[in-house]
Amino acid sequence: MLICIDFYVYELYNSVERGEKVNCLTNRLITLRKERGVLQKDIAKEIGITAAAYSLYEKGKREPSLGTLQKMADYFNVSTDYLMGIEPL
């Protein structure tokens, strides 16, 4: 968790300079997807959302509903708290 928070603070500082929003959910979704070697469209299909919606979650331009957040956590076999950066894996 400290790594995520440290990275989050670093990215938040830099993103403010660029006018962007970066969050732990974004970082964790990207990391988990890449570790598993799957495509955004495959995850989206499995959890019942569009590939465009999933892409926006990874970019931090959209926040998932609680239901979608739970589906993502189930897909990756992690807790919702982990995805949100509240607890380590």
N, C-alpha and C positions, 0 to 999 in steps of 0.2 A: 504494500500500500504506500509506503514512503516513496518508492520510486515513482508511482503514479502521481502522487501529490507533488513531488519535486518537479516532475515533468510537466504537470498541470500548471504549477506556478510559473515555470519557465515559459511554457507556451502561452499562458494567459498574459504574461508581461509582454511577450513579443506580439501576440495577437492584438493587444490593445493598440500597439504602434501601427498595425495594419488595419485596425477596425474590424477584426474578425472575432468570432466566438469559438473557443476551444474548450472541451470538457473531457472529463475522465471517461464518460460513456463512449464518446467518439474513439478515444485511444484504445479502450478495451475491446470494442467491437472490431476494429481494424486488426488488432493483434490476434484476437481469437480466430477470426476468419482466415488470416494468413497462416497461422499455426496449423490449421486444419486443411489448408490448401483448397478451399471452396470459393466459389464465385458468389457475388452479391445476389445474383438472380436465383441461384439455387437455395440460398438461405431464405430469401423472400418467398419463394414458392412453398417451401416447407412450412413456414410460419403463417402463410396466408395473407401476405401483403404484396404490393407491387415492388418491382426492382427499383423503381424511381424513389419510392418512399424509403426503402432500406438505404439507398445511396444518400439520401438527405440526412438520415440518422448518423451515418458515418461521417458526414461532412459537418455535423453539428448545426445544421440549418433547420432541423425539425426535431421535436421531442416526441418519443413514443408514448402511447397511452400505457396505463398500468398493465392492461391485458397484453399488449404487444411486448412490453418489457419482460413480462413473465414468459411469454413464448420464446423470446430470444434467450433468456436465461435457461429455459428448459432445453432448447436446441444445443446450446454450448455446454450444458451440464454444469452450470455455475449458479450462484444465487443472484437475485436482483440487486442485493446490497453490493456484491462484487462488481457487477456491471456499473453501478453508480459510483463506485470508488469508496464506499463506506467501509468495506472490509476486504482484507487480502484473500487470495484464493486459498 
